[in-house]
Amino acid sequence: MPYVNIKITKENVTTEKKAELIQGVTRLLADVLNKNPQTTVVVIDEVDTDNWGIGGESVTVRRKQGK
C-alpha cells in the first residue's frame, strides 16, 4: 500500500487542483510501479507560508521580496 505525502504552501489551491494531484500521483504509481490504485493513499498537507522556510527566510518574506 503506497503512501504519498504532498506538502504545498497554503496559497488558494482549489479543491479541483488537489483532486488532480491525487489522481495524477495515483495514476503515476500504477503506471510506473504497477501499484494498485485502490490501495494507494495520497495526503496533501497545506503549510502556511510563514511556516515554510527557504534559505533562512519564510516563503512569506521571500514572496514580498520578489524571490
N, C-alpha and C positions, 0 to 999 in steps of 0.2 A: 504494500500500500504506500505509494509515494505521498509525501507531504511537502508542499512547496509554500514558503512564506515570502510574500512580496511586500517590501516596505517602500512606501512612497510618501513624499511630502503631502501634507493635507492642503490641497490647493484646488478645491472645487472640481474634483474628478467625479464625473457623473456616474450614476448607477449603471447606465448603459456601457460606459467605458470599462468599469470594473467587471461587468459581465463578459465583455470581450476579452479581458485579461484572463479571467478564469477559464473561459472556453479555449482560448489560444494555448495556454500553458497545458491544459488537459490534453488537447489535441497533439501538441508537441511531444509530450511524454508517451502518448500512444504511438505516434509515428516513429519516433527515434528509438525509444527503449521498449516498445511493444507492451506498455503498461495498460492495465485495464482502466478505462475512463471511469467506470462505476466505483472504483476504489481509490481514485486519485483525489486527494484533499488539497485545496488551494485556499490560503488565507491571505487577505490583504490587510496590512496594518497601515493606517494613515498616521503620520507623525507631524505634529505642528512644526513649522519651520523654525521656531525658537528652540526646539529640542533636537535639531539636526545640524550638526556642525561639519564644516569642511575647512581644512587649513587654518584651524584655530578660530573660526568665526561661525556664527549661526547662519543658516540659509537666509533668515530674515535680513540680517545685516548685509550679507553678500548681495542680495537682490536689490536692496536700497542703493548699494554702491555700483550696481550695474554689472556685477560679475556673473 
